[in-house]
Amino acid sequence: MFQGDQDYLIGTVHQLYTSSLPSTNMGVTTILARRGGPGKLVLQLLLFVICLGLLHLYLSPLVDTSYSQTDEFEELKRQVRQQERRLDAVLLQLKDKKHHTYDFNHDVQRNISIPKKDSSWDDDGSERNILLVGSTARSGTSFIGEMLAKLEPSIYFFEPELYIKSIDHEKVKEMDGINLMEDVFECRFHTNFTQWLLKRNIANVIRHPVTRKCKGGAHTCLSQPVITQACQQEHVRIVKAIRLRMRWMYQLLDNDAVDNLKIIHLVRDPRGSLYSMDKNHLHKLDTAYFCPRIHDDLTHLPQLLAQYPKRVFSLVYEKFCLDPFGEARRLWRFLMDNSSATLPSIWTQYLTKKTNDENNGKKTKVYTTRRNSSTQYQEWRNTIPDHTFTSIERDCANAITALGYNLFGNIENTRNLAIPLFMDDKTLKS
């Protein structure tokens, strides 16, 4: 394994060296120095990668092969790959500026008609806002993600972590999930990812005028350069992900490359969310898998809120259903870092339309975000089967009580809406 890692590091340094050189015999130090500010950053990153590589080559003969499995070694490899990705992104930007190989605006004007809308953000180009909306499935993330995407200008990524599942057909693992999120946050879309988008409904995964209004073939006007620059030009980048864990968020929040990241975490009574997943055949009812993970998220949430008060926000699904305008206002003030900010009109219109809909007596579609929110939050109590209720309440009891909800004990109490969902009605006023 060590020889392979050595070859990987040597190959990485050589590739970065050669890719940064134009067609000339000058040395890399001379070339980068002539590039000014960006060149100095590139040189620093390149030297850092080389130093890490040399350190690795020096230490590897001194330890046995079992060392490769230790946390320290994996952390070293992670740092090398992280610096490689950052350097690659900087080099790509420098090459684009030098060679002007792609005219994004011309391609957009030729293939896509983009409507101009008033912006709800102060888009002075000085900072990009990255918003990550996370929870388990059927907890309101689609509703919140769609509301956030009303902010202009923005680009909205809908569950991009499904790409990882398409590769190995397993649950999303920590490092895979973190690496993908960092790539999406920084608009790095590799060939395999864009090919997966084309096989999927690209306009569903990436929601943006570029993907909605494409008049040519997807392989031409939705190419990797188009998607990359569409992402880079937007002031707000929104990602909805339901397969990440809150314990993974520390690493993302501590990454200086995405120091403008804000995380919005939704929580919902698992009796409602897991039943909805099972009823709509989205996931097999596996309380042994989901319940410990929901409780683990709730365990880490208070620490994240305390450690990153301006970057982590918690929304309770049931509270939002009962007071959508009040909770949306609280979210908006968090995003604006302004305790007196008023709701943008686009959110007011969205909430008015989406939270008072009776759907003309028709059955609500599984993936729609239109609901009568005042009754939706505990609708599951009227229809959940006895065996499903028993399984979820038994295995998710810790999470349910941590959220401040009553344990009903049996299906009769569950059906009795005179028994409140909340342990204390003051919960609604907190």
C-alpha positions in Angstrom: 0.0 0.0 0.0 2.9 2.4 0.8 4.4 2.1 -2.7 1.0 2.9 -4.2 0.7 5.9 -2.0 4.2 7.1 -2.9 3.4 6.8 -6.6 0.1 8.7 -6.1 1.9 11.6 -4.3 4.7 11.7 -6.9 2.2 11.6 -9.7 0.1 14.3 -8.1 3.1 16.7 -7.7 4.3 16.0 -11.3 0.8 16.5 -12.7 0.3 19.8 -10.8 3.7 20.9 -11.9 3.3 20.2 -15.6 -0.3 21.4 -15.8 0.7 24.8 -14.4 3.4 25.3 -17.1 2.7 27.0 -20.4 4.6 25.9 -23.5 8.0 27.3 -22.4 11.2 26.1 -20.8 11.0 28.4 -17.8 10.9 26.9 -14.3 7.7 26.8 -12.3 9.0 29.2 -9.7 9.8 31.8 -12.3 6.4 31.4 -14.0 4.4 31.6 -10.9 6.3 34.6 -9.6 5.5 36.4 -12.8 1.8 35.8 -12.3 1.6 38.1 -9.3 -0.8 37.5 -6.4 -2.6 34.4 -7.7 0.8 32.9 -8.7 2.1 33.4 -5.2 -0.9 31.5 -3.7 -0.4 28.7 -6.2 3.3 28.4 -5.3 2.5 28.2 -1.6 -0.1 25.5 -2.2 2.2 23.6 -4.5 5.1 23.7 -1.9 2.7 22.6 0.8 1.7 19.5 -1.3 5.3 18.7 -2.0 6.3 19.0 1.7 3.4 16.7 2.7 4.5 14.2 0.1 8.1 14.3 1.2 7.1 13.9 4.8 5.0 10.9 3.9 7.9 9.3 1.9 10.2 9.8 4.8 7.9 8.3 7.4 6.5 5.4 5.5 9.6 3.1 5.7 9.7 3.6 9.5 6.3 2.0 10.2 4.7 -1.3 9.4 1.9 -1.6 7.0 -0.7 -1.6 9.7 0.0 2.1 10.2 -1.8 2.9 7.0 -5.0 2.1 8.7 -4.5 4.6 11.5 -6.4 7.9 11.8 -3.2 9.9 11.6 -2.2 8.4 8.2 -5.7 8.8 6.8 -5.7 12.4 8.0 -2.4 13.1 6.2 -3.8 11.6 2.9 -7.0 13.7 3.3 -5.0 16.9 3.7 -2.9 16.1 0.6 -6.0 15.5 -1.5 -7.7 18.6 -0.1 -4.7 20.7 -1.0 -4.6 19.0 -4.4 -8.2 20.0 -5.1 -7.7 23.6 -4.0 -4.6 23.9 -6.1 -6.3 22.3 -9.1 -9.2 24.9 -8.8 -6.7 27.8 -8.7 -4.8 26.5 -11.7 -8.0 26.0 -13.6 -9.0 29.6 -13.0 -5.6 30.9 -14.1 -5.7 28.9 -17.3 -9.2 30.1 -18.1 -8.1 33.7 -17.6 -5.0 33.3 -19.8 -6.4 31.3 -22.7 -10.0 32.4 -22.8 -11.0 29.0 -24.1 -14.7 29.2 -23.3 -17.2 32.0 -23.7 -20.0 31.2 -21.2 -22.0 34.4 -21.8 -22.1 33.7 -25.6 -23.3 30.1 -25.0 -26.0 31.2 -22.6 -27.2 33.9 -24.9 -27.2 31.5 -27.8 -29.0 28.6 -26.1 -30.8 29.9 -23.1 -33.2 32.7 -22.3 -32.8 33.7 -18.6 -35.5 35.9 -17.1 -34.2 38.7 -14.9 -35.6 39.1 -11.4 -35.2 41.4 -8.5 -32.6 40.2 -6.1 -33.3 39.6 -2.4 -29.6 39.7 -1.6 -27.1 42.5 -1.7 -25.2 41.0 -4.6 -22.1 43.2 -4.7 -20.0 40.2 -5.8 -17.8 40.4 -2.7 -19.0 37.2 -1.1 -20.8 34.0 -2.0 -23.4 32.5 0.3 -23.5 28.7 0.6 -26.6 27.2 2.3 -26.8 23.5 3.2 -30.2 22.2 4.1 -30.1 18.8 5.8 -32.2 16.2 7.7 -33.7 12.8 7.1 -36.2 12.3 4.3 -39.8 13.6 4.6 -38.8 16.3 7.1 -39.6 19.4 5.2 -36.2 19.9 3.4 -37.8 20.1 0.0 -40.1 22.9 1.2 -37.3 24.9 2.8 -34.9 24.3 -0.1 -37.5 25.5 -2.6 -38.2 28.6 -0.5 -34.5 29.4 -0.3 -34.2 29.0 -4.0 -36.7 31.8 -4.5 -33.9 34.1 -3.5 -32.2 35.6 -6.6 -29.6 35.1 -7.9 -29.1 31.5 -6.8 -28.5 27.9 -7.9 -30.1 25.0 -6.1 -28.7 21.5 -5.9 -31.2 18.8 -5.1 -29.7 15.8 -3.3 -26.5 15.6 -5.2 -25.2 12.9 -2.8 -27.3 10.4 -4.8 -24.3 10.4 -7.2 -22.3 8.5 -4.5 -25.1 5.9 -4.2 -25.1 5.5 -8.0 -21.4 4.4 -7.8 -21.3 1.8 -5.1 -25.0 1.3 -4.3 -24.4 1.7 -0.6 -25.1 4.3 2.1 -23.2 7.6 1.8 -20.0 7.4 3.9 -18.5 10.3 5.8 -15.5 11.1 3.6 -17.3 10.5 0.3 -20.1 12.8 1.5 -17.8 15.6 2.7 -15.6 15.5 -0.4 -18.7 15.7 -2.7 -20.1 18.6 -0.7 -16.9 20.5 -0.8 -16.7 20.0 -4.6 -20.3 21.2 -5.1 -19.8 24.2 -2.7 -16.8 25.3 -4.8 -18.4 24.5 -8.2 -16.0 21.6 -9.0 -17.9 19.2 -11.2 -15.9 16.3 -12.4 -16.6 14.4 -15.6 -18.2 11.4 -13.9 -20.5 13.7 -12.0 -21.7 15.6 -15.1 -22.2 12.3 -16.9 -24.4 11.1 -14.1 -26.4 14.3 -14.3 -27.1 13.7 -18.0 -28.4 10.2 -17.2 -30.6 11.6 -14.5 -33.0 14.5 -14.9 -30.4 17.3 -14.7 -33.0 20.0 -14.3 -34.2 18.3 -11.2 -30.7 17.9 -9.6 -29.5 21.4 -10.6 -32.3 24.0 -10.5 -31.2 27.1 -12.3 -32.3 29.0 -15.5 -29.4 27.3 -17.4 -30.9 23.9 -16.8 -34.5 24.9 -17.1 -34.3 27.0 -20.3 -31.8 25.0 -22.3 -33.0 25.0 -26.0 -30.2 22.9 -27.4 -29.2 19.3 -26.6 -28.2 18.6 -23.0 -24.7 17.5 -24.1 -24.0 20.9 -25.7 -25.6 23.6 -23.6 -25.5 21.7 -20.3 -21.8 20.8 -20.6 -19.4 20.8 -17.7 -18.1 24.4 -18.4 -21.6 25.8 -18.6 -22.7 24.2 -15.3 -19.4 25.2 -13.6 -19.7 28.8 -14.6 -23.4 29.0 -13.9 -22.6 27.9 -10.4 -19.6 30.3 -10.0 -21.6 33.3 -11.1 -24.4 33.0 -8.6 -24.4 34.8 -5.3 -26.3 32.0 -3.4 -25.5 28.3 -3.7 -28.1 26.1 -2.0 -27.7 22.4 -1.4 -30.4 20.1 -0.1 -28.9 16.8 1.3 -30.7 14.1 3.3 -28.0 11.5 3.6 -25.4 13.4 5.7 -25.0 13.3 9.4 -24.6 16.2 11.8 -21.4 14.8 13.3 -19.8 15.3 9.9 -20.6 19.0 9.8 -17.6 20.0 12.0 -15.2 19.2 9.2 -17.2 21.3 6.7 -17.6 24.2 9.1 -13.8 24.2 9.9 -12.8 24.3 6.2 -11.5 27.8 5.5 -12.3 27.3 1.8 -16.0 27.4 2.6 -16.1 29.8 5.5 -19.3 31.3 4.2 -21.2 28.0 4.6 -24.4 28.1 6.7 -26.2 24.9 7.7 -30.0 24.7 8.2 -31.0 21.5 9.9 -34.6 20.3 10.1 -35.9 18.0 12.7 -39.3 16.2 12.7 -41.1 13.6 14.8 -39.7 10.3 13.4 -43.1 8.7 13.8 -44.2 11.2 11.0 -41.1 11.1 8.8 -40.4 7.4 8.9 -44.0 6.5 8.4 -44.2 8.8 5.4 -41.1 7.2 3.9 -42.6 3.7 4.4 -46.1 4.7 3.2 -44.7 6.2 0.0 -42.2 3.4 -0.6 -39.3 5.7 -0.5 -37.4 3.6 2.0 -38.0 0.3 3.7 -39.1 0.8 7.3 -35.8 0.2 9.0 -36.0 1.7 12.5 -32.8 0.0 13.6 -31.0 2.0 11.0 -32.8 5.4 11.1 -33.6 5.8 14.8 -30.0 5.8 16.1 -28.9 8.2 13.4 -31.7 10.6 14.1 -30.9 10.6 17.8 -27.2 11.0 17.0 -28.0 14.1 14.9 -30.0 15.5 17.9 -27.1 14.8 20.2 -24.6 16.8 18.1 -27.0 19.6 17.2 -26.8 21.6 20.5 -23.0 21.5 20.4 -23.0 22.8 16.8 -25.5 25.5 17.6 -23.3 26.6 20.5 -20.0 26.4 18.7 -21.2 28.0 15.4 -24.2 30.3 16.4 -24.0 32.4 13.3 -23.6 29.4 10.9 -25.9 26.7 12.2 -29.7 27.0 12.4 -32.3 24.5 13.6 -35.9 24.3 12.3 -38.5 22.1 13.9 -40.9 20.8 11.2 -44.0 20.9 13.6 -43.2 24.4 14.7 -42.9 25.6 11.1 -46.2 24.0 10.2 -48.0 25.8 13.0 -46.3 29.2 12.5 -44.8 29.3 9.0 -44.4 33.0 8.7 -42.9 33.4 12.2 -40.4 30.5 11.6 -39.5 31.8 8.2 -38.9 35.2 9.6 -36.6 33.7 12.2 -34.7 31.9 9.5 -34.4 35.0 7.3 -33.0 37.0 10.3 -30.4 34.3 10.8 -29.4 34.4 7.1 -29.2 38.2 7.2 -27.6 38.3 10.6 -30.2 41.0 11.4 -32.6 40.6 14.3 -35.1 43.1 12.9 -35.1 42.0 9.2 -38.5 41.6 7.6 -39.5 38.8 5.3 -38.7 39.3 1.6 -41.9 39.6 -0.5 -41.0 36.5 -2.5 -41.0 34.4 0.6 -44.3 35.9 1.8 -45.9 35.0 -1.6 -44.4 31.5 -1.5 -45.7 30.8 2.0 -49.1 32.2 1.3 -49.5 29.9 -1.7 -47.9 26.8 -0.2 -49.2 26.6 3.3 -52.9 27.2 2.8 -53.7 24.7 0.1 -56.5 22.2 0.4 -55.7 20.7 -3.1 -59.4 20.7 -3.9 -60.0 17.6 -2.0 -57.5 15.6 -4.1 -54.8 13.4 -2.7 -51.5 15.3 -2.2 -48.7 14.0 -4.4 -45.7 12.5 -2.7 -43.1 15.1 -3.7 -45.2 18.2 -3.8 -44.3 21.1 -1.4 -47.9 22.3 -1.3 -49.6 21.6 2.0 -52.2 22.8 4.5 -49.5 23.2 7.1 -51.9 23.8 10.1 -53.0 20.2 10.0 -50.2 18.5 8.2 -47.8 18.3 11.1 -49.7 15.5 12.9 -51.8 14.1 10.1 -49.8 10.8 10.5 -51.7 10.2 13.8 -54.9 9.5 11.9 -53.5 6.9 9.5 -50.4 5.2 10.8 -50.9 1.4 11.2 -50.5 -0.1 14.6 -47.5 -2.2 13.8 -45.7 0.7 12.2 -46.4 3.0 15.1 -45.2 0.4 17.6 -42.0 -0.2 15.8 -41.1 3.4 15.4 -42.0 4.6 18.8 -40.1 1.7 20.4 -36.9 2.2 18.5 -37.0 6.0 18.3 -38.2 6.7 21.9 -35.0 8.6 22.7 -35.2 10.9 19.7 -38.9 11.5 20.3 -38.5 12.6 23.9 -35.4 14.6 23.0 -37.6 16.6 20.6 -40.1 17.3 23.4 -42.9 15.1 22.0 -45.1 12.8 24.0 -44.8 9.0 23.8 -48.4 7.8 23.2 -47.8 4.1 24.2 -50.6 2.7 22.0 -52.6 3.3 18.9 -55.7 4.5 20.8 -53.8 7.4 22.4 -52.2 8.2 19.1 -55.6 8.6 17.4 -56.9 10.8 20.3 -55.9 14.3 19.1 -57.0 15.6 22.5 -53.7 14.3 23.8 -51.2 16.9 22.6 -48.2 16.0 20.5 -45.9 18.3 22.6 -45.1 17.5 26.2 -45.4 21.2 27.0 -47.4 23.7 24.9 -44.7 26.2 25.8 -42.5 24.5 23.3 -44.5 26.3 20.6 -43.6 29.7 22.1 -39.9 29.1 22.7 
